[in-house]
Amino acid sequence: MAIKVLVVDDSSFFRRRVSEIINVDPRLTVVGNATNGKEACELVKALQPDVITMDIEMPVMDGITAVREIMKIVPTPILMFSSLTQAGAKATLDALDAGALDFLPKKFEDIARNRDDAVDLLQKRVAELAGKRFYLRRNSSVATTTKPVSIPSVRHTAATATKVMATPNTTATSSVGRALTGSAIASSLMTSSMPFHFRASGKKYQLVAIGTSTGGPVALQKILTQLPANFPHPIVLVQHMPVTFTAAFAARLNNLCRIEVKEAQDGDILRAGVAYLAPGGQQMMVDGRNVGARLRIIDGGDRMNYKPCVDVTFGSAAKVFNDRVLSIVLTGMGADGREGARMLKSNGSTVWAQDEDSCVVYGMPQAVAKAGISSHDLPLDRIAECILIELGLS
């Protein structure tokens, strides 16, 4: 049976264009079109689509409001179309926080170098997201009862106190609780009360490295908001994301988290309790020695499929920190991170992968798990807890 798709956009030209691309794929079929969010909400109930493509800016009801309403009515995987502007970045992140699972640039020339690749990517994204329909609906009934992981009390230094006082409403409980009304439907497990056992390895670390793609913004928010302000190590983050999005995403995370989160800059010296997000369109490399290591931000390179690339950052971290990296590969399409994780493991570092049930797309973690590289395959809502246990903070 073909995957049913609802196309929502106020532009008749764009609706027709997207519909033609989707209908060419034998796996997919467009079952309806809507010109605004209000129409979309009505058609979702009537047509029960497997996936929705959604514009952000529309009359009557905008895309972000529509996402929130659909997640209340009939939770359905939603792919947002966004402009690659700073305003578009904020709106897209708002849509993901509301419950949308993924996004693509609205201009097809921004998706890929040629039209055929752009068409192929759109079809693949829609097909991948369709598998999350029943997962979303199953979990929507338990999201409001999911309990956030408790965080051990920590002693704030003078340096971290300023951050905490400046954002008094960004405790882990409030951040997670806020997410449960929207994006947690897309990322939380069936229940946090599931039996779960994890034992620390006893290894020593100097760096935490996390790589992700599709579904990553919500996953990273879920993990990072649960870390204490005096987190003892630097964190490097690689999220596949356009150039104009990473600064806005880093700022959003910084406002929500008790640790500091910033878009990485060339020459940044790695500091404990700071998470460095790789800039879109470039590569982030760890350089120097393990004591006083710094970041190099270099040109993305025309030959690289991903900019930023998890393999590049993980591989450089392996050379500098050897066996003292705790690395995690989260939800995402493709296999980026597998080879970098392989380098880390060969040097003695620890590699974890997000488990299949909690992934939006089980591509990147699957590549690591199937290669036998990951020592643990963990549910998303337990990863922060396991980090704290592994580092001796819990």
N, C-alpha and C positions, 0 to 999 in steps of 0.2 A: 504494500500500500504506500502511495506517495506521501511525502511529508507535506502537510498543509501549511501554507504561508499566507499571512495577512500583511499587505503592504500599506503603510500609513504615511502620507505626505500630502501637503497642500498643493504641490506642483503636479499637474497632470502629466507633464513631460517626464518628470522623475519617476512617478508611479509607473508609467508605461515602460520606461527604460529598465527599471528594476524587475518588473513583472516579466518582461521578455527574457531577461537573463536567467531568472529563476525557472521559468517554464521550459527553457531549453534543456535543463538538466532532468533526465528521466526520474531521478529520485524525488524531485520537488514539483509542487504545483501551487499556483496562486489561487486561493479560494475566495478572496475578496480584497477590496480596496477601500480605504477611508481617507477623507480629506482633512480630518482633524482628530484630536484626542477623544472628543466626546463620541464621535462616530465609531472610533476604534473600540471603545469600551462596550458599546452596544453590539458590535459585530463579534467581539470576542465571545460573548455569551451565546450568540446565535450560531457561530461557525466553529467554535472550539478549535482554533488553529494550533498547530504544533510549535510554530515560531512566528514572531512578529518583527517586521522591519519598521523602524519608527524614526521620523524626523523629530527634531527638537523644537524648532520654531514653527508654530502653526496657530491659526486663528481659533477662536472659541475655547479650545483647551490645548495647551502646549504639551509637548512630548513628555516632559518630566512629570507633570501632574497626571498625565495618562498612565505612565508607568506605575505610579503609586496606586492609582485606582485599579488598574488591572491586577496588581499583586494582591489587592484586597478581594477582588471579585473572583478571578480565575487565574492564579499565578501561571504565567506563560513565559518561556524564554524570549527575550527581546534583544534585538540587535539594533543599536542606535546608529544613525548617520549624523556626522558632526562636521562642522567647518573647522579647519586647522588654524584657529585664531585663539588668542588668549581668552576671549569671551566664550568661544566654542569649547575650549578646554574645561573651563569652570562648569559650563552647562553639562558637558558630557560626564564629568565626575559626579555632578549632582544626580544625573540619570542613573549612573552605576550605583550610587548610594541608595537610590530609590528602589533598586531591584533589577535594573537592566543587567544583562550578563556580559555584553561585549559591545564594541563600537567599531565603525570604519569611517574613514574620511568620505565626505559627500562627493568630492571631486574624484572621479575614477583615476585620473592621472596621478593623484596623491596616494592611491592604494598600491600601485605597482608600476613598473617601468613601461609596460605595454598593456593594451586593452585585454588581450587574452589572459594574461596573468591576473589582472584585476577581476575579470569575470570568474575565473577559476577559484580565486580566493573567496569571493563573495559566496559562491555556491558551496564551498567547503565549510565556511563559517556557519551558514544556515543549517547545513546537514549536521554539523557537530552539535550545535545548540539544541537541535530537535530532541536529542537523547536526554535532555534535562527536563523535559516537560513534566513527566510523572514524578521526578525527583522533587521539583519545585512544589508541586501540589501536595505531595506526601508530607513534605517538611513544613509547609505553611501552617499546618495545624498544630505543630509542636514548637514553632519558633518562639512563641510568646512564653513557653514554659521552660525554655533552655536557660540554664543558669550559667553566668560567666564564671570562668576559672578564677579562683581567689588568688590574690597576689600577696606574698609575704610582706610584712611591714619592712620598710627600709629606712636607713638613716640617711637623710639628705645632707649633703655638704653645702657649704655656702654657695658654691658654683651652681648647684642644681636647685637650690631653694628659689632663686629668682624665677627660673622656668616654671616651677610648680605654682608659685604665687601668682605669676602672670596669667596662668590658665587654670583658675580654680575649678572649672567645671569639666576638666578633661581627665577625670579619674578613669581607671579601667572600667569600673562598673558603669559609669554614665556613658562612656563611649560605646561599650558593647551593648548596653541597654538601648541606646539610640539606634544602633545598627539593626537590632532585632525587629524594629518596626518596618524596615525596608530591605536593605541589601543582605541581611542575615538569612533571609529566605533563600537567597542564592548561594550562600556559603556555609551555613551552619550544618552540623551533622544532625541525625535524627534526634538525638538527645545527648546532653552532656553527662547524663547519669549512667551511660553505658559502662559496663565493667572495663577497666583499662589499667594496665600495669606497665610501668616504665622504670627501668633501673639505670642510674647514671653509670657511664663507662669508667669514670675516674680519670679520664684524660685531662690534660691541661690545654687551655686555648688562649689565643691572642687576637682572634678575629672571627666574626660571624659573617657569612656570605650567603645571600639569598637571591635566587634567580627565578623569574616568572614571566608569564605572558598573559594569555586570555584568562580573565578571572582574577588576575593578580592584584589590581587595585583594592578590591574588597578583601582579598586574602591577606595582603600586607597590612591593611588597616586593622584587621582582626588580630593579627599577631603583635604588631608594634604597639598598639594601645594597651597591651597587657604587660609591657616591660617597665620595670621601675626606673626612676629618674637617675639613679646611680648605677646603671647597668655598667659592668666592669670592662667591657671591650668595645671597640669600634665595630660598626656594621656596614657592609657594602651591599647595596641593593641594585639589582639589574631588572628593570621592568621594560618589556618591549612597548614603546610609546613614542608618538611623534615628537618632533623638536619642540613644538609650542606647548606641549602638555606637561613636561616633567617639572618645570618650575612651579606651576600651579599645583601639581600633585604633591610635591615636596612641602609646599606651604600648607596645604590642607592637612597632611600628616603631622606636621610640626604643631599645628593648632590643636590636634586631637591627642597627641602623645605626650608622655612625661619625659621621654628622651628627646633630644634635639634631632630634627630631621632637616636636611638641607640638600639642595641640588649640588652635586659635586662640582668643584672647580679645579682646574689644573694647578697642581702644587699644594692642594689641601693636605695637611699633616693629619694622619689618622689619630683621633682622640677617643678615649673611652666615653661611652654614653652618647655618641653621635652616630646617626645613620646617614650615609652618603648615597644619594640616588643618582645613578648614571644619567647624564644628560641625553635626551633624545637626539638621534642623528650622529652621535659620536661614540667612541669606545672609551671605557674606563679601565685603566690598568693600575695595579698596585706595584709600586716601585721602591727600590732602596733595600734597607735591611729591616728585619722584623721589629727592631726598636727604632722608632722615629720614621717608620714607613710613611710614604706619601702617595698621592694619587696623580696619575698622569691622564689627562684628557686629550685624546688624539682624534684626528679625522676618522670618520667612520669607514672610509674606503669603499670604492665602487663594487668591489668583488664580494663584500660581506653581505650575507642575506639579512642579518639582523644588526641594527644600529640603535641602541647598544646590543652587544652580544654577551650572553652569559658565559660561553666558553672562553672568551677573551679575558674577562675579569677573573673567573675561577682559575684559569691557567696561570695568570700572573700571580694570583694569591698563593698558588701552590709553590711557585719558585721562591717567593719571599718568606712565607710562613711555614713551609714544609708540612709538618704533622700537627700544626696548632691551629687549624681552621675547622670551625663547625659550619658546614655548608648544607643548604636546604634548597631543593628544587621543588617549586610549587606549580600549580595548575598552569597549563599553557599548551598551545598547539605546536607540533613539530618535535624536534629532538635537541634544541639548543640547551646546553648545559651538560649533556652526557659526556662529551670529551673532556671538558674542563673538570667535571666531577671525577672522571677517571684519573686525571692527573693528580687531583687532590688525594684520592684514595691511595694511589701508588706511592705517594709521599707520606702516607700514614695518617692523613686527616680524616675526619668523620663526614660522611655524606648521608643525609636523610632525604626522603621523598614524600610528598603528600600522597595520601592513599586515593584510590580510584573513586570511592563513593563521595568524597568531599570535593573533588575537582570539578570545575566547570568544563574543562577539557583535559582528559587524561592522556596527554601527549608527551610533554617534557618529563613528568615524573615517571611515566611508564617506560620511557626510553632508558632512564637511569635504573629503574627497578629490574627491567628485563635483562639488562647487561650485568646484573649482579653487583652493581656498584653501591647501592644504598644499604645501610645496615638496619634501617628502620623505615617502614612505610606508615606514616602517621596521619590520623584524621586532623583536619585543619583546626578544629576547636581545641585540640590538645597540644598543638605545636609550641605555643608560647609556654605552656606549663612544662613541657619536656625540655625546652631551652633552659628554663630556670633550674630544673632539677639537674640537668647535665652540667651546668656551670656552678652547682653547689649553692644556689640562691634560694632553694626551697627544700 
